[in-house]
Amino acid sequence: MTALIFDCDGVLGDTERDGHLPAFNATFAQFGLPVRWSVEDYGRLLRIGGGKERLATVLDDPEVWRAAGSPATAAERAEVVATWHKAKTKTFTELVAAGVIPPRPGVRRVITDALREGWTVAVASTSAEPSVRAVLAGAVGDEVAATIPVFAGDVVPRKKPDPAVYQLTVEQLALDPAGTVVIEDSRNGLLAALGAGLATVVTVSGYTRDEDFTEAALVLTSLGDPDGERLEVLADPWGVRPVDALGLSELSRLAGRPPHDTQGGQT
């Protein structure tokens, strides 16, 4: 093993329901838009990669379109969405700073241990970079977060499930794909990582537990903590067999195997 790449939302913290959703709804209220997303609405919208892309869908409602000033051209619509998204990002980062979103079990431990062993650790996300950096700092502390490269938001033109953000991360950090493992929580993220040729561990979140993770190397409820919340193994096709918490020794067993390898283990 030489590198770990973490997704942000749902992986570093359970950000979607407690952070992004209320931030989106606060933004709608701030701009006087006649729309509020329920927990169920937002779960469906998560199939769309990227916050701007989700926001753009509300302009399809004529009432919202009029409340937004009736943007007539694609450029005008993009400008409106960018303004909303900037406000939403500000609200979200304020929620993170207020401690609303604690890190998921095992995140701080695994990142700290990996850095101590000289592994490269990075974050690759479709969310806005300020949001990702805020969640990362909340998960591992400002000092450690400052040492971790972040690839986020519009750094690539195509969002997950397109592999572009993972391909960019591998290229920019000169990583060996065979020695790199991705930690994801969604099927879109899994497909993006596999498209970049990277083995993937999935730690499901509240919104993604029932998604299809057939191609993942390992599917867990979380990374787990030896002295806290223990992980549950949902699928282990590569025969990693973690107990209670996932550590560097188990992650190292994923090195050097094709990312689609499902032989030799038990599901």
Beta strands, then each sheet from edge to edge (+ up, - down):
strand 1: 3-6
strand 2: 120-125
strand 3: 150-152
strand 4: 180-184
strand 5: 199-203
strand 6: 218-220
strand 7: 233-235
sheet 1: 3+ 2+ 1+ 4+ 5+ 6+ 7-
end
